[in-house]
Amino acid sequence: VQLQASGGGSVQPGGSLTLSCAMSGITLDGHAQAWFRQVPGKEREWVAVLSKSDPSKFYKDSVKGRFTMSRDYAKNAVHLQMNNLKPEDTAVYFCAAGRFVGLLENVYEYWGQGTLVTVSS
């Protein structure tokens, strides 16, 4: 199983970025997917979660209305569209997948490498 995250970069406040996580070795419908982020010196926190089936979506309050998580079945990938970015969104973002859905990082068995998002004027 491999998860490959991409799409990070530097943007000004109010800007947009789309993160992608290409997944191999697992099926999107057979696993829950999530995006987490981590600021140096702080714990990794969940940002968005997509349940295995339905699928139901869950967003951290601070990103609701600005971030959208979606599945791309053609590419076997998940995306995180991030709009109206704020300086406090600056972090390393990680994608994750697992058999169960949850908000804690230990729920997820598979992780991609981080991709850095910097929001600064």
N, C-alpha and C positions, 0 to 999 in steps of 0.2 A: 504494500500500500504506500502510495506517495501522494502528498499534498504539496502543491507548488503555488505559493502566493506571489502576486505581482501587483503593480499599479501604484505603489506608494510614490511620494514625491513631496515637493514643496509648493504650497499655494498661499495666497493672501487670504485674510479673513473674508468670508463670504463666498469663497471659491468652491469648486467641486472637484472631486476625485472619484474614480471607480476602482475599487480593489477587486481582484479576481483570484480565485483559488481553483486551480485545475486538479482534479482528483483522479487517480488511477488505482485500480485494484478494488474499488468499492463502487456500489451503485448509489445514486442520489436518493432514490426512494427507499432504499434499505437501511439508510443511516440518517441520523440527525446531523445537522451542520451548525456551526457557530462561528462567530467572530469574537475574538477577545482583543484587548489592547493592554499595553503595559508602559507605564512611565518609569524611568529609572528611579529606583528607590521605593517604588510602590508595588503593591500586589497586582497581578494580572486580573483584569476585570472583564466580565462579559459585556458585549455590546449588542449583539443580535443573535437570535437563535431561530432555527427553522426545524420544526419537528419532522419526524420520519415520514409520516403520511399526513394527510389532510391537504397540504401541510399548514400548520399553525405557525405564526411568526410572533416573536417576542422581541421587544426593543427596550433597551435601558431608557429610563425616563429622559435623560439628558440628550438623547439622540432622536427621540420620537418626533416624527414630522420632518426630520432632516435626512435620516439614513433609511435606505431601503435594501433589504436583502432579498436575493432572488436566485432561482436555479436556472441553469442553462443546460438542458438535457443534451443538446447537440454537442456540446463541448465537455460534458460531464464535469461541470464546474459550478461554483457558486460565486455570486458577485455581491459587492457591497457598494451601492451608489451612495455617495456622501455629498450632500449639498449644504450650502450655507455654513461652511466649516468655520469653527471658532478656534482661537489659540489653545483652548483647553482640550481640543481634540487631538493635539499633538501627542503622538505615542508610536510605539511599534505595534503594529496590528498583526494578529495571528489568526489563521483559519484552523478549524478543528472539525473532526467528524467522529461519530461513535454510534454504537447500537442504541443508546438511550439518550434522551433529551434532558438537559438540565442547565443550571446557571453556574455550576461550579466546574472549574477546569478539570478536576479529577474524574468527571463523568466521561470525558472524551478520550478515546484511545489513540486517535491519530491526529498529528499536528503538522502544519506546514511551518516553514521558516518564517520569521517575521519580516514585515515590510514597513519601512519607516514613513510616517506621515508627519509633515511639519507644517504648521499653520502659523504664519508670521508675516507681519507687514515690514 
